[in-house]
Amino acid sequence: MPGAGLSSCWGGRVLPLLLAYICYLLLGATVFQLLEKQAEAQSRDQFQIEKLRFLENYTCLDQRALEQFVQVIMEAWVKGVNPKGNSTNPSNWDFGSSFFFAGTVVTTIGYGNLAPSTEAGQVFCVFYALVGIPLNVVFLNHLGTGLRTHLAALERWEDQPRRSQLLQLLGLALFLTLGTLVILIFPPMVFSHVEGWSFSEGFYFAFITLSTIGFGDYVVGTDPSKHYISVYRSLAAIWILLGLAWLALILPLGPLLLRRCSQLWPLSRGSNLKERGTPGADGLPRPQKIPISA
C-alpha cells in the first residue's frame, strides 16, 4: 500500500536523518554558546566602560547625546559606511566594490556588511539575484558534470594495466593538491599580508567565503587605514567564483579518489591475486578493470 511505503520510507531514512540533523544543530548551538557567550559579555562590559570614560572626559555631553551619536554610528555601519577615518575613505560602490558585491549576491554569500540603501537598488538586487543565482548554480553544475563525463570517458579504455591506473591515481592526487594550494592556501596568505590578518584568520575568511556562509566579520578591502589597489576587490570576486568552481570540480573527485585508493591498495600488496582475472592467450593473468565511477 502507498501509505505503508511512505511510512517505511519515513521511518527508514527520513526520520533518522531528521534526528541526526536536529542533534547536529543542538550540538553546534551548545558549543558556540560555551565558546562565545562569555567573550560577548566581556565585550559588552568593556563597551559600557568606554562610554562612561568618554562621558567623564567630555563633561559637556550627557548620556542621551552619546546614545544618539552611537545610534548614528550604527546606522552608518548598516549602510556600509565605516565609522573609522573620514569622508576621504574609498567608496563602497566604486566599480571594483560593486563587482565584488555582485559576486556575493549571485553566490549567495551575503556578508551583510553592505547592502543597497536606495529603493531602486533594492528592487534591482531582487531581480538580479533571481537570475544570477540560478545562473551560478547551472554554471557550477555543468563544471562538475563535465568533469565526471571526462573521467568516465577515461575509464572506457579497455584492459588498463595496473601501472596506468596508478599513474591516473597519482595524477588526480596531484590535481587536487595543486588546486588546493592555488585556491585554499595561497589566497589566505595574500589576504593575511594585505589585510594584516594572521594566516588562521585568512584561512577562516577563505573557508567561510567559499562555503557561502559569509558571516561578514572578515571582509577584504574594508579597512579605511589601508590603501588598496583599485582592482583588489574585483580580484577577490574572481577568486570567489574560481573557488566555487573548484569546489564543484573536486566534490565528485573526493569519493572517487578514496574508492580507487581502497581498490588499488590490496592489489599493491598482492592480497587478491586470484581476482585479477583469467589467464590470457599468453598465459599471463589479465588485469582487472577498476571503474572510476559508481
URZICOR-V169826 format. One record per residue. N is the residue number from 1. PSI is psi in radians with two decimals (999 if undefined). NEAR is the number of other ideal C-beta (glycine too) atoms within 12 Angstrom. Layout:
BEGIN
n:N psi:PSI near:NEAR
n:N psi:PSI near:NEAR
END
This chain:
BEGIN
n:1 psi:2.56 near:7
n:2 psi:-0.67 near:8
n:3 psi:-0.68 near:9
n:4 psi:-0.67 near:11
n:5 psi:-0.73 near:12
n:6 psi:-0.72 near:14
n:7 psi:-0.67 near:14
n:8 psi:-0.72 near:14
n:9 psi:-0.72 near:15
n:10 psi:-0.78 near:16
n:11 psi:-0.51 near:15
n:12 psi:-0.59 near:13
n:13 psi:-0.92 near:15
n:14 psi:-0.80 near:15
n:15 psi:-0.82 near:16
n:16 psi:-0.68 near:14
n:17 psi:-0.69 near:15
n:18 psi:-0.76 near:14
n:19 psi:-0.73 near:15
n:20 psi:-0.68 near:14
n:21 psi:-0.80 near:14
n:22 psi:-0.74 near:14
n:23 psi:-0.67 near:14
n:24 psi:-0.71 near:14
n:25 psi:-0.73 near:14
n:26 psi:-0.69 near:14
n:27 psi:-0.80 near:14
n:28 psi:-0.75 near:15
n:29 psi:-0.71 near:15
n:30 psi:-0.81 near:14
n:31 psi:-0.79 near:13
n:32 psi:-0.67 near:16
n:33 psi:-0.74 near:15
n:34 psi:-0.63 near:13
n:35 psi:-0.58 near:12
n:36 psi:-0.39 near:17
n:37 psi:-0.74 near:15
n:38 psi:-0.71 near:13
n:39 psi:-0.64 near:14
n:40 psi:-0.75 near:15
n:41 psi:-0.70 near:13
n:42 psi:-0.71 near:13
n:43 psi:-0.69 near:14
n:44 psi:-0.76 near:14
n:45 psi:-0.70 near:14
n:46 psi:-0.67 near:14
n:47 psi:-0.73 near:17
n:48 psi:-0.67 near:18
n:49 psi:-0.72 near:14
n:50 psi:-0.64 near:16
n:51 psi:-0.74 near:23
n:52 psi:-0.71 near:16
n:53 psi:-0.67 near:13
n:54 psi:-0.74 near:21
n:55 psi:-0.60 near:21
n:56 psi:-0.62 near:14
n:57 psi:-0.49 near:12
n:58 psi:1.46 near:15
n:59 psi:-0.23 near:11
n:60 psi:-0.24 near:10
n:61 psi:2.59 near:18
n:62 psi:3.08 near:14
n:63 psi:-0.69 near:17
n:64 psi:-0.75 near:11
n:65 psi:-0.69 near:17
n:66 psi:-0.73 near:25
n:67 psi:-0.65 near:17
n:68 psi:-0.69 near:14
n:69 psi:-0.69 near:20
n:70 psi:-0.67 near:22
n:71 psi:-0.70 near:15
n:72 psi:-0.73 near:16
n:73 psi:-0.75 near:19
n:74 psi:-0.72 near:14
n:75 psi:-0.68 near:15
n:76 psi:-0.69 near:20
n:77 psi:-0.71 near:21
n:78 psi:-0.61 near:19
n:79 psi:0.10 near:20
n:80 psi:0.15 near:29
n:81 psi:2.11 near:26
n:82 psi:2.13 near:26
n:83 psi:-0.24 near:21
n:84 psi:2.65 near:15
n:85 psi:-2.68 near:16
n:86 psi:-2.86 near:11
n:87 psi:-0.16 near:11
n:88 psi:0.07 near:11
n:89 psi:2.59 near:23
n:90 psi:2.55 near:27
n:91 psi:2.50 near:22
n:92 psi:-0.15 near:28
n:93 psi:0.51 near:22
n:94 psi:3.09 near:19
n:95 psi:-0.75 near:17
n:96 psi:-0.78 near:26
n:97 psi:-0.64 near:31
n:98 psi:-0.67 near:24
n:99 psi:-0.71 near:25
n:100 psi:-0.75 near:37
n:101 psi:-0.72 near:40
n:102 psi:-0.68 near:33
n:103 psi:-0.66 near:37
n:104 psi:-0.43 near:38
n:105 psi:-0.93 near:34
n:106 psi:-0.44 near:30
n:107 psi:-0.01 near:37
n:108 psi:0.46 near:22
n:109 psi:-0.96 near:36
n:110 psi:1.26 near:25
n:111 psi:-0.59 near:34
n:112 psi:-0.08 near:19
n:113 psi:-0.20 near:27
n:114 psi:2.40 near:32
n:115 psi:2.71 near:24
n:116 psi:2.38 near:23
n:117 psi:-0.29 near:17
n:118 psi:2.68 near:12
n:119 psi:-0.70 near:10
n:120 psi:-0.70 near:12
n:121 psi:-0.66 near:21
n:122 psi:-0.72 near:15
n:123 psi:-0.79 near:13
n:124 psi:-0.65 near:19
n:125 psi:-0.66 near:26
n:126 psi:-0.90 near:17
n:127 psi:-0.58 near:14
n:128 psi:-0.70 near:24
n:129 psi:-0.63 near:27
n:130 psi:-0.58 near:15
n:131 psi:-0.72 near:17
n:132 psi:-0.66 near:24
n:133 psi:-0.85 near:25
n:134 psi:-0.64 near:15
n:135 psi:-0.73 near:19
n:136 psi:-0.73 near:29
n:137 psi:-0.77 near:21
n:138 psi:-0.74 near:16
n:139 psi:-0.82 near:22
n:140 psi:-0.66 near:32
n:141 psi:-0.67 near:20
n:142 psi:-0.62 near:17
n:143 psi:-0.83 near:26
n:144 psi:-0.70 near:26
n:145 psi:-0.71 near:19
n:146 psi:-0.69 near:18
n:147 psi:-0.75 near:31
n:148 psi:-0.66 near:25
n:149 psi:-0.72 near:17
n:150 psi:-0.74 near:21
n:151 psi:-0.65 near:30
n:152 psi:-0.65 near:18
n:153 psi:-0.67 near:13
n:154 psi:-0.57 near:25
n:155 psi:-0.15 near:23
n:156 psi:-0.13 near:15
n:157 psi:2.30 near:18
n:158 psi:2.45 near:10
n:159 psi:0.97 near:18
n:160 psi:2.31 near:24
n:161 psi:2.85 near:21
n:162 psi:-0.61 near:27
n:163 psi:-0.69 near:14
n:164 psi:-0.69 near:20
n:165 psi:-0.68 near:29
n:166 psi:-0.72 near:22
n:167 psi:-0.66 near:17
n:168 psi:-0.70 near:26
n:169 psi:-0.76 near:32
n:170 psi:-0.63 near:18
n:171 psi:-0.72 near:20
n:172 psi:-0.72 near:32
n:173 psi:-0.70 near:23
n:174 psi:-0.69 near:16
n:175 psi:-0.77 near:25
n:176 psi:-0.69 near:27
n:177 psi:-0.84 near:18
n:178 psi:-0.74 near:17
n:179 psi:-0.68 near:25
n:180 psi:-0.71 near:25
n:181 psi:-0.77 near:16
n:182 psi:-0.61 near:22
n:183 psi:-0.69 near:32
n:184 psi:-0.24 near:30
n:185 psi:-0.95 near:21
n:186 psi:-0.79 near:22
n:187 psi:-0.78 near:33
n:188 psi:-0.58 near:34
n:189 psi:-0.72 near:22
n:190 psi:-0.81 near:24
n:191 psi:-0.70 near:39
n:192 psi:-0.71 near:23
n:193 psi:-0.79 near:17
n:194 psi:-0.74 near:24
n:195 psi:-0.19 near:29
n:196 psi:0.43 near:15
n:197 psi:2.89 near:25
n:198 psi:2.89 near:16
n:199 psi:-0.64 near:21
n:200 psi:-0.64 near:15
n:201 psi:-0.70 near:22
n:202 psi:-0.72 near:28
n:203 psi:-0.66 near:25
n:204 psi:-0.79 near:23
n:205 psi:-0.74 near:39
n:206 psi:-0.76 near:39
n:207 psi:-0.80 near:25
n:208 psi:-0.57 near:27
n:209 psi:-0.93 near:40
n:210 psi:-0.38 near:34
n:211 psi:0.01 near:19
n:212 psi:0.41 near:26
n:213 psi:-0.92 near:21
n:214 psi:1.14 near:27
n:215 psi:-0.68 near:20
n:216 psi:0.02 near:22
n:217 psi:-0.49 near:17
n:218 psi:2.08 near:31
n:219 psi:2.35 near:34
n:220 psi:2.60 near:40
n:221 psi:0.47 near:37
n:222 psi:0.00 near:35
n:223 psi:1.99 near:22
n:224 psi:-0.26 near:19
n:225 psi:-0.08 near:15
n:226 psi:2.61 near:21
n:227 psi:1.79 near:14
n:228 psi:2.67 near:26
n:229 psi:2.73 near:16
n:230 psi:-0.48 near:16
n:231 psi:0.20 near:18
n:232 psi:-0.88 near:28
n:233 psi:-0.52 near:36
n:234 psi:-0.74 near:25
n:235 psi:-0.63 near:24
n:236 psi:-0.67 near:40
n:237 psi:-0.71 near:32
n:238 psi:-0.68 near:22
n:239 psi:-0.68 near:31
n:240 psi:-0.81 near:41
n:241 psi:-0.76 near:32
n:242 psi:-0.66 near:28
n:243 psi:-0.73 near:35
n:244 psi:-0.67 near:33
n:245 psi:-0.68 near:28
n:246 psi:-0.75 near:29
n:247 psi:-0.66 near:30
n:248 psi:-0.49 near:29
n:249 psi:-0.72 near:31
n:250 psi:-0.33 near:31
n:251 psi:-0.76 near:22
n:252 psi:-0.31 near:29
n:253 psi:-0.56 near:32
n:254 psi:-0.99 near:21
n:255 psi:-0.64 near:18
n:256 psi:-0.74 near:33
n:257 psi:-0.73 near:27
n:258 psi:-0.69 near:19
n:259 psi:-0.74 near:22
n:260 psi:-0.66 near:34
n:261 psi:-0.75 near:22
n:262 psi:-0.49 near:15
n:263 psi:-0.60 near:25
n:264 psi:-0.43 near:30
n:265 psi:-0.88 near:18
n:266 psi:-0.52 near:18
n:267 psi:-0.69 near:27
n:268 psi:-0.40 near:18
n:269 psi:-0.07 near:9
n:270 psi:0.52 near:13
n:271 psi:-0.15 near:13
n:272 psi:0.86 near:19
n:273 psi:-0.55 near:16
n:274 psi:-0.36 near:13
n:275 psi:0.17 near:17
n:276 psi:-0.12 near:22
n:277 psi:2.95 near:19
n:278 psi:2.69 near:13
n:279 psi:2.53 near:13
n:280 psi:-2.91 near:12
n:281 psi:-0.50 near:8
n:282 psi:0.08 near:7
n:283 psi:-0.04 near:8
n:284 psi:2.57 near:13
n:285 psi:2.41 near:21
n:286 psi:2.25 near:19
n:287 psi:2.50 near:26
n:288 psi:2.34 near:22
n:289 psi:2.30 near:22
n:290 psi:2.08 near:33
n:291 psi:2.55 near:18
n:292 psi:-0.31 near:32
n:293 psi:2.68 near:22
n:294 psi:999 near:15
END
